[in-house]
Amino acid sequence: MSFRDETAWLDATALADLVRRKEVTPNELVEAAIERIERINPEINAVVTPMYDLARAAARSPIPDGPFTGVPFLLKDLLAAFGGVRMTSGSSFLSDFVPEEDSELVKRFKQAGLIIVGKTNTPEFGILPTTEPALFGPSRNPWDITRTTGGSSGGSAAAVAAGLVPMAHANDGGGSIRIPASACGLFGFKPTRARISLAPDFGDMYSGLVCEHAVTRSVRDSAALLDAVSGFKDGDPYCAPPRNRPFSREIGVDPGKLRIAFTTKALADVPVHEDCIAAVKDAASLCEQLGHSVVESSPKIDGDKLADAFAIMWSAGCAWTIDGLAHTSGREPTEERFEPGTWFLYQKGRERKASRYLAAVQHMQRVSRTIAEFLSGADLLLTPTLAQPPLPIGSFDSTKENPVRGLKLSGNFSPFTALCNATGQPAMSVPLFWNEEGLPIGTQFIGRFGDEATLFRLASQLEGARPWSNRRPANDA
């Protein structure tokens, strides 16, 4: 089986069906994925830790009977621990750190039948919306290898976009599922806060900013995977509202006539590229053609105050992360062990007063009330996913002399996504638009808290009306 076989571009649901019908074996799928990684990865630098021997052993062993039995999969090298395999978090500080046990999410991935063949690149601690860690070097966008993949799940997104695997693990603390999905032409779904447990090591992270899931090529894969891995784990501090039925059963269901508000303006005073504006207007037009009511409107939120609150929580979270890892690993954090922007953020976080952090959390909660009220009059809010097309690699580089350069550019590049981390709402980036340079430009749909179902119904309808699976990078063969 070679990369040129159409199985390279089938989604995970289709691959699992081939295994179920015994038309292909898990071992054949794993060997095909390894062949593609070995051949293509040197150009895009998506996979940083191969796990071939473990994957081959898993393919030969009894595999749990799940929705994705025998399907190759990749883990982002951040947060989701695989016992006995290094987890660097994109940082030289943890270049040889090996967790002892699987996280709950990894256990659920395995129970779903997935076979993990490697771990993917990520920026240091997932801080930046690009994937260019000093430890491993930049991941490169398969649509244009001079451009960013987005971040922080950029290695996963590059791998899926290049056809290495049909879907890959991702997580999202400020847009890190949706940003690379937009940059790489994939479907990126951020679930409701606490939909997926962070057990056993965490109850929540950064007061609920961080969530787990994946980047996929198809909507049905995203829904079925969320069914497989979501759910409360004993000891979790809180859980998402219960679903009415499995998310996979929303695929193909008529969403009815939705009330969709849309805006092309960022909450903060940030310029939005004409391609990103065009993508939103195009998506709004498509939604109207599908029978939905589309009105230009947006919630009244002070974007600068929200950005300030987010920065306080993000810097405090960075300090908590590094101090916690220092305690776990027995290593002393020193400036030379971290990238300039990370060290700056770490120092800022250590300087923050607890009262300021709690005030930031309170502000986020007020914003959540505002969004909830706004969405009482609309079913969804449509925005750009990003304010700019994928930028050239190196755009976010920082130095000791100017450590905040990348952090400041982050706010200009991705001013739309962090809102949903602040409020905990589900959101998705949908690949409906490519610009004249052939670069994908995602559009973001934001749903009500706990209402992934409406998003999946609309996403399925959009995928049927304008399929994107046949759009592939030019160098896919």
Protein Blocks (a to p, Z undefined) as FASTA:
>chain_A
ZZklmklmpcfklmmmmmmnopacfklmmmmmmmmmmmmmmmnomafbdckkmmmmmmmp
ccdddfkgoiacdddfehiacehiacekopaklmmgccfbdcfklmmmmmnopacfbdcd
ddehhlaccdcdfklopaddfkbmkbcebjaklmmmmmmmnomambdcdddfkopmmmmm
mmnopacddddehkaccbfkbmbeehhlaccddddfbfklmmmmmmmmgccdehiabdcd
ddfbdfklmgopagbjadddddfbdfbacdddfklmmmmmmmmmmmmmnopacddddddd
dfklmmmmmmmmmmmmmmmmmmmmmmmnopacdfklpcfklmmmmmmmmmpcfklmmmmm
mmmmmmmmmmmmmmmmbfbdcddfbfbdcddehklpccfklmmlmmmmmmmmmmmlmmmm
mnopacddddfbccfkopacdddddddehilmlmmmmmmmmmmmmccklpccfklZZ
